Amino acid sequence: MAVRLRMSVHGHRNYRIFHINVVPRGKKRDAKPTELLGVYDPHVPEGGDTKSIQWSVDRIRYWLSVGAQPSRPVLKLLELGGILKPGSPFHPKSQSGNHKSSLPSTKRSPILTAVEKSRAAAEAKSPAAST
């Protein structure tokens, strides 16, 4: 059974909090979780200076060890919290060919292309001037 570590939305409008859950891969976002691993509150409390997150590090490491795949937002939180190192095998950029930004860009700027075409046309008209 493939499982994911992902977040589900709780709280009320204009004050969302997120539960970090273990959920089977095909289930919907707010499906009943297999296990609740933590709670992330992205709001800075009045008079405070940091966001709040409570999680069970042992249970997160257990689920990662048995093959659970974290979603990108959960992966980012795990990296910021020091549970995973950036560039870990769970990171989508570390897997070859899986991420668009890992491929070289073949698109050229239309402005550069137009400039190159005009230079080539100018050189074609006057080959004696360029030598």
Buried (B, 14 or more C-beta within 10 A) or exposed (E): EEBBBBBBEEEEEEEBBBBBBBBEEEBEEEEEBBBBBBBBBEEEEEEEEEEEBEBBEEBBEBBBEEEBBBBEBBBBBBBEBEBBEEEBEBBEEEEEEEEEEEEEEEEEEEEEEEEEEEEEEEEEEEEEEEE
